[in-house]
Amino acid sequence: MEAGMDSKGFLEKLKREVIGHPTLTHPFLERFAEGDAGEEGIRTFAIQYYRHVRVSRLYLASLISGCRDDESLQLALAEILLDEYGGLNPEETHPALYRRFMDALGVSEEEWREPRTLPEIEAYISVHYELCRNPDIRLGLGAMGPASEWPVPPIYAKLSAGLRKAAGLSDKELEIFISHVTMDVEHARIMMDATEPYVRDEAGQRIVREGAMRSLDVRGIMLDGLYQAVYREPSPFRPDVSLRVVGEPS
């Protein structure tokens, strides 16, 4: 961290670091974007990725509960959470949109409920609950702001491109992915405005960055798991990833 960096300079520097993080060019994303996944691989992706999508809004809810004295931050997080809940329309929540995507693939509720969640996805979920429930809300801000809102548009653009090529899905059927490409640009602005007061000193900058890097690192682990599950071979990104990293016994 550069000494004496102001909040604006820090956030600009952090954005470059986040966008340049190797997770954003993970082999799973690059290969998937080319449409290089068979029917079974697409179904495996859809089912497993839903385990992430259906709980991701709960990280924000956890973070709000820690903002006891900052009503401005509560409002910023609530604005994003309202979008996640589809403006309180149960047919338009993000999990509901995702289930429509699975319907388009012909994945039944019985099919998406049955398989065990990949341990790498369980790790992602566990780490984000840990970050967002931490008494120091700056960790959660790093995870849910810089590490979530900036990377999601390019990541979801790759996922939607791959699904168009491999499964021939329409924009309507891919709404859950396409909507994030544009929506999260505004969410990023909201989150950066809300985060700015917390990065006006060196300690705040260090802790927010820590939350962001921990989030991105475990996203890489989640993508490792998806690569192995979809392509039935070790991830070239981290081929020696140990299940001990994601909370499983060796």
C-alpha positions as a printed Julia matrix, in Angstrom:
250×3 Matrix{Float64}:
   0.0     0.0     0.0
   1.38    3.39   -0.95
   1.75    5.71    2.03
  -0.56    8.7     2.11
  -2.79    7.58   -0.79
  -6.16    9.34   -0.76
  -9.42    7.38   -0.97
 -10.03    8.12   -4.66
  -6.51    7.13   -5.63
  -6.75    3.97   -3.57
 -10.03    2.87   -5.16
  -8.67    3.52   -8.66
  -5.57    1.49   -7.86
  -7.64   -1.29   -6.3
  -9.89   -1.43   -9.37
  -6.86   -2.0   -11.6
  -5.65   -4.72   -9.27
  -9.06   -6.42   -9.18
  -9.59   -6.28  -12.96
  -6.07   -7.62  -13.45
  -6.51  -10.48  -11.0
  -5.82  -13.87  -12.65
  -9.19  -15.2   -11.53
 -10.87  -13.04  -14.17
  -9.05  -14.97  -16.89
  -9.42  -18.35  -15.2
  -9.17  -21.27  -17.66
 -12.74  -22.25  -16.87
 -14.06  -18.88  -18.02
 -11.9   -18.8   -21.13
 -12.75  -22.34  -22.19
 -16.43  -22.06  -21.3
 -16.76  -18.8   -23.26
 -15.71  -20.66  -26.42
 -18.71  -22.96  -26.05
 -16.43  -25.85  -25.2
 -18.79  -27.72  -22.91
 -21.03  -30.62  -23.79
 -24.67  -30.99  -22.79
 -23.81  -32.81  -19.57
 -21.16  -30.23  -18.71
 -23.63  -27.38  -19.22
 -26.15  -29.08  -16.94
 -23.47  -29.68  -14.31
 -22.47  -26.02  -14.46
 -26.08  -24.85  -14.23
 -26.88  -26.99  -11.2
 -23.7   -26.24   -9.29
 -23.58  -22.52  -10.04
 -27.11  -22.18   -8.73
 -25.79  -23.17   -5.3
 -23.8   -19.91   -5.43
 -26.53  -17.73   -6.95
 -29.27  -18.73   -4.53
 -27.35  -17.51   -1.46
 -25.21  -14.64   -2.79
 -27.74  -11.97   -1.77
 -27.56  -13.22    1.8
 -23.98  -11.97    2.07
 -25.28   -8.43    1.58
 -27.99   -9.04    4.16
 -25.32  -10.21    6.62
 -23.25   -7.12    5.91
 -26.22   -4.82    6.51
 -26.73   -6.36    9.94
 -23.24   -5.2    10.93
 -23.82   -1.57    9.89
 -25.4    -0.54   13.15
 -24.37    3.12   13.1
 -24.06    3.89    9.37
 -27.48    4.42    7.89
 -26.04    5.71    4.6
 -24.23    2.42    4.12
 -27.35    0.49    5.08
 -29.31    2.35    2.39
 -26.67    1.72   -0.27
 -26.59   -2.01    0.47
 -30.39   -2.16    0.65
 -30.67   -0.54   -2.79
 -28.56   -3.32   -4.29
 -30.37   -5.96   -2.27
 -33.7    -4.71   -3.63
 -32.44   -5.41   -7.16
 -31.34   -8.88   -6.08
 -34.88   -9.49   -4.84
 -36.38   -8.32   -8.14
 -37.97   -5.23   -6.63
 -39.82   -7.61   -4.26
 -41.43   -9.44   -7.2
 -40.99  -13.16   -6.43
 -40.95  -13.95  -10.16
 -38.05  -11.57  -10.8
 -35.62  -12.35   -7.99
 -32.19  -13.39   -9.18
 -32.7   -17.01   -8.07
 -36.04  -17.01   -9.93
 -34.35  -15.74  -13.1
 -31.72  -18.44  -12.7
 -34.36  -21.14  -12.33
 -35.88  -19.93  -15.63
 -32.45  -20.44  -17.2
 -32.39  -24.0   -15.83
 -35.91  -24.57  -17.16
 -34.65  -23.59  -20.61
 -31.99  -26.28  -20.3
 -34.61  -28.82  -19.28
 -33.18  -29.19  -15.76
 -35.97  -30.22  -13.41
 -36.26  -29.15   -9.79
 -35.56  -32.72   -8.72
 -32.32  -32.65  -10.73
 -31.03  -29.35   -9.38
 -31.89  -30.2    -5.78
 -30.29  -33.64   -5.71
 -26.49  -33.41   -6.29
 -24.08  -32.58   -3.52
 -22.62  -29.08   -3.74
 -19.02  -29.01   -4.9
 -16.66  -28.43   -1.95
 -15.04  -25.54   -3.81
 -18.41  -23.79   -4.01
 -19.06  -24.55   -0.36
 -15.71  -22.88    0.34
 -16.75  -19.76   -1.57
 -20.0   -19.57    0.37
 -18.31  -20.15    3.72
 -15.62  -17.52    3.16
 -18.16  -14.9     2.11
 -20.36  -15.5     5.12
 -17.23  -15.2     7.26
 -16.19  -11.93    5.61
 -19.65  -10.37    5.71
 -20.37  -11.37    9.3
 -17.01  -10.12   10.57
 -17.37   -7.33   13.15
 -15.05   -5.23   10.97
 -17.41   -4.39    8.1
 -14.49   -3.22    5.98
 -13.68   -6.84    5.15
 -17.2    -7.42    3.86
 -17.13   -4.16    1.94
 -14.01   -5.29    0.14
 -15.59   -8.62   -0.75
 -19.02   -7.32   -1.8
 -17.82   -4.08   -3.42
 -14.54   -4.2    -5.38
 -14.32   -8.0    -5.56
 -17.94   -8.57   -6.59
 -19.27   -5.62   -8.56
 -16.24   -4.88  -10.76
 -15.5    -8.47  -11.88
 -19.05   -9.74  -12.43
 -19.8    -7.96  -15.76
 -16.79   -9.45  -17.61
 -17.28  -12.85  -15.95
 -20.98  -13.0   -16.82
 -20.3   -11.83  -20.37
 -18.07  -14.9   -20.8
 -20.62  -17.24  -19.23
 -23.45  -15.94  -21.43
 -21.28  -16.15  -24.56
 -20.46  -19.77  -23.82
 -24.06  -20.69  -23.1
 -25.22  -19.12  -26.37
 -22.67  -21.14  -28.33
 -23.0   -24.45  -26.48
 -26.71  -24.5   -25.7
 -28.18  -22.08  -28.24
 -30.04  -20.11  -25.58
 -31.76  -16.79  -26.27
 -31.14  -13.5   -24.5
 -34.4   -13.97  -22.59
 -33.3   -17.38  -21.36
 -29.92  -15.89  -20.38
 -31.44  -12.9   -18.59
 -29.84  -13.78  -15.26
 -26.39  -13.42  -16.83
 -27.03  -10.57  -19.27
 -28.73   -8.37  -16.67
 -25.63   -8.47  -14.49
 -23.43   -7.17  -17.3
 -25.22   -3.81  -17.17
 -26.77   -3.79  -13.69
 -23.51   -4.31  -11.87
 -21.97   -1.21  -13.44
 -24.47    0.83  -11.42
 -24.02   -1.44   -8.42
 -20.28   -0.83   -8.59
 -20.85    2.93   -8.46
 -23.14    2.57   -5.45
 -20.69    0.31   -3.64
 -17.67    2.48   -4.33
 -19.48    5.58   -3.05
 -20.45    3.64    0.07
 -16.94    2.25    0.56
 -15.1     5.55    0.1
 -15.52    6.81    3.7
 -13.94    3.58    4.96
 -10.73    3.91    2.92
  -9.63    7.38    3.95
  -6.8     6.02    6.07
  -4.13    3.4     5.61
  -5.77    0.88    7.96
  -9.07    1.07    6.12
  -7.37    0.67    2.76
  -5.45   -2.37    3.96
  -8.54   -4.1     5.38
 -10.81   -3.39    2.4
  -8.12   -4.71    0.07
  -7.74   -7.81    2.23
 -11.47   -8.54    1.92
 -11.33   -8.06   -1.84
  -8.31  -10.31   -2.34
  -9.72  -13.08   -0.11
 -12.93  -12.98   -2.13
 -11.12  -13.14   -5.47
  -8.81  -15.92   -4.32
 -11.7   -18.12   -3.22
 -13.58  -17.3    -6.45
 -10.6   -18.86   -8.19
 -11.07  -21.98   -6.06
 -14.77  -22.07   -7.0
 -13.83  -21.88  -10.69
 -11.28  -24.67  -10.17
 -14.1   -26.85   -8.89
 -16.35  -25.97  -11.83
 -13.56  -26.7   -14.29
 -13.01  -30.16  -12.81
 -16.73  -30.91  -12.64
 -17.57  -29.69  -16.16
 -14.48  -30.93  -18.02
 -13.64  -33.98  -15.9
  -9.98  -33.06  -15.65
  -7.78  -31.07  -13.24
  -7.92  -27.31  -13.5
  -4.79  -25.94  -15.23
  -5.16  -22.8   -13.13
  -4.43  -24.59   -9.88
  -3.96  -28.29  -10.72
  -2.59  -29.11   -7.28
  -5.46  -27.5    -5.37
  -5.97  -29.48   -2.19
  -9.39  -30.26   -0.79
  -7.9   -29.18    2.54
  -7.96  -25.64    1.14
 -11.72  -25.86    0.84
 -12.47  -27.52    4.13
 -12.49  -31.17    3.14
 -10.34  -33.81    4.8
  -7.41  -35.05    2.77
